[in-house]
Amino acid sequence: MLRSSTTSERTRVENFNLNDLMAQAAAMQSQLQSAQDKLATTELTGTAGGGLVTATIKGTGELVGLIIKPEACDPEDTETLADLIIAAMRDANTKAADVQQAFMPQMPDLGF
């Protein structure tokens, strides 16, 4: 069944400008690159065990540092140390996700 387009639908299509869309896409790409550059230079730390383990990551998620205090090292209990490292990484990654969200540009309203 065919239906005729309404005046508002025709106006929306008539007001659509491909050049504006391309300009918005270029601006969005520039903002995205800027956000990625910021993430690549931002460092975040996560800790576990009351500071026994500290993991430092870039905003991109790359591990760039790991500090393990001697009192966290028990040769008889390496599982706890592994758990602390995982918890510190998880803490740092949660912070990185928050920063990534803050740095990423918002999607523009394309008028559709």
Backbone torsions as a table, in degrees:
resi	resn	phi	psi	omega
1	MET	NA	124.9	177.9
2	LEU	-86.6	142.2	173.9
3	ARG	-128.3	146.8	179.8
4	SER	-79.4	146.7	179.9
5	SER	-75.7	147.1	179.6
6	THR	-81.0	166.7	179.1
7	THR	-60.1	-41.6	-178.5
8	SER	-66.9	-36.1	177.0
9	GLU	-66.2	-42.4	178.4
10	ARG	-64.5	-40.9	-179.5
11	THR	-63.7	-41.1	179.7
12	ARG	-61.4	-44.3	-179.8
13	VAL	-68.8	-41.0	-179.8
14	GLU	-66.1	-33.3	-178.5
15	ASN	-83.1	-7.8	178.1
16	PHE	-68.2	127.7	-177.6
17	ASN	-124.1	115.4	-178.2
18	LEU	-62.4	-35.5	178.5
19	ASN	-63.5	-39.7	177.2
20	ASP	-64.2	-41.3	179.3
21	LEU	-62.9	-43.4	178.7
22	MET	-64.5	-38.6	178.0
23	ALA	-65.6	-41.3	177.5
24	GLN	-64.0	-40.7	179.4
25	ALA	-63.9	-41.5	179.2
26	ALA	-65.4	-41.5	178.5
27	ALA	-65.0	-41.2	179.2
28	MET	-63.6	-41.6	178.9
29	GLN	-62.9	-41.4	178.4
30	SER	-64.1	-43.0	178.9
31	GLN	-65.3	-39.1	178.8
32	LEU	-64.6	-43.1	177.8
33	GLN	-62.6	-41.2	178.1
34	SER	-62.1	-42.9	178.7
35	ALA	-63.5	-42.0	179.1
36	GLN	-64.7	-38.2	177.3
37	ASP	-63.3	-42.6	178.2
38	LYS	-63.0	-43.6	-179.4
39	LEU	-62.7	-36.5	-178.3
40	ALA	-67.2	-23.1	-178.2
41	THR	-107.5	-5.8	-180.0
42	THR	-86.3	132.0	176.5
43	GLU	-113.9	139.2	-179.7
44	LEU	-129.6	147.8	179.1
45	THR	-118.9	145.9	173.8
46	GLY	-126.3	146.6	-178.5
47	THR	-128.4	161.4	175.7
48	ALA	-150.1	157.9	177.5
49	GLY	64.5	35.3	179.8
50	GLY	64.9	30.8	178.3
51	GLY	96.0	6.4	178.0
52	LEU	-67.0	-32.6	178.8
53	VAL	-129.5	131.6	177.0
54	THR	-127.9	126.0	177.7
55	ALA	-112.5	135.2	176.7
56	THR	-116.6	128.7	179.4
57	ILE	-130.1	158.3	171.5
58	LYS	-77.8	164.0	176.9
59	GLY	-61.4	-17.3	177.7
60	THR	-84.0	-8.1	179.7
61	GLY	100.9	-3.9	-178.9
62	GLU	-72.7	126.3	177.1
63	LEU	-71.8	124.0	-179.3
64	VAL	-120.8	-7.2	178.6
65	GLY	-163.6	146.9	178.1
66	LEU	-146.5	120.2	179.0
67	ILE	-114.9	126.1	178.1
68	ILE	-122.6	116.5	179.3
69	LYS	-71.8	146.0	-176.6
70	PRO	-54.0	-35.6	-178.0
71	GLU	-68.4	-10.3	175.9
72	ALA	-84.7	-10.1	-175.0
73	CYS	-98.1	109.0	174.9
74	ASP	-123.8	109.5	-177.6
75	PRO	-57.4	-22.4	179.5
76	GLU	-85.2	-10.7	-175.6
77	ASP	-140.4	68.3	179.8
78	THR	-74.2	-20.3	179.1
79	GLU	-63.3	-39.8	178.9
80	THR	-64.5	-41.7	177.5
81	LEU	-61.3	-44.5	177.9
82	ALA	-60.0	-42.9	178.6
83	ASP	-62.2	-39.4	178.6
84	LEU	-65.5	-40.5	178.3
85	ILE	-63.8	-44.6	178.6
86	ILE	-62.0	-42.8	-179.8
87	ALA	-65.0	-39.4	178.6
88	ALA	-65.8	-41.2	177.0
89	MET	-63.7	-43.1	179.4
90	ARG	-61.2	-42.1	178.7
91	ASP	-62.5	-45.3	179.3
92	ALA	-65.5	-40.9	179.7
93	ASN	-66.4	-33.9	175.7
94	THR	-63.7	-42.6	177.6
95	LYS	-64.9	-40.3	179.0
96	ALA	-63.4	-40.3	178.9
97	ALA	-62.6	-39.2	177.5
98	ASP	-63.9	-43.3	179.3
99	VAL	-66.3	-41.7	178.2
100	GLN	-58.4	-44.7	179.3
101	GLN	-61.3	-41.9	-178.5
102	ALA	-68.6	-35.2	-176.7
103	PHE	-80.9	-25.3	-174.7
104	MET	-72.3	136.9	179.8
105	PRO	-69.7	151.9	177.1
106	GLN	-78.5	147.3	176.9
107	MET	-69.7	133.4	-180.0
108	PRO	-74.5	156.4	174.1
109	ASP	-79.3	115.9	-176.9
110	LEU	-88.1	-2.0	174.9
111	GLY	79.0	19.7	178.2
112	PHE	-93.3	NA	NA
